[in-house]
Amino acid sequence: MTMEQRIARINELYHKSQKEGLTAKEKEEQARLRREYIESVRGNLRAQLDNINIEQPDGTIVNLGEKYGKKR
């Protein structure tokens, strides 16, 4: 399932919950999809932050991924 399909399904389940309610199985699916989506967003953010270089006042360049990324 692609990310777009997951988002569409999350939205579909949300709208259904507002109109008529969800079954227990649908609630579990909704929770799982939301969890997967959040994990994906966090992973993408970590990858971006790990690739940021900061130039220090003395001219050296520090990669945030090398400095802080290993602490996960």
Secondary structure, DSSP 8 states (H G I E B T S, - for coil): --HHHHHHHHHHHHHHHHHT---HHHHHHHHHHHHHHHHHHHHHHHHHHHT-EEE-TTS-EEEHHHHHGGG-
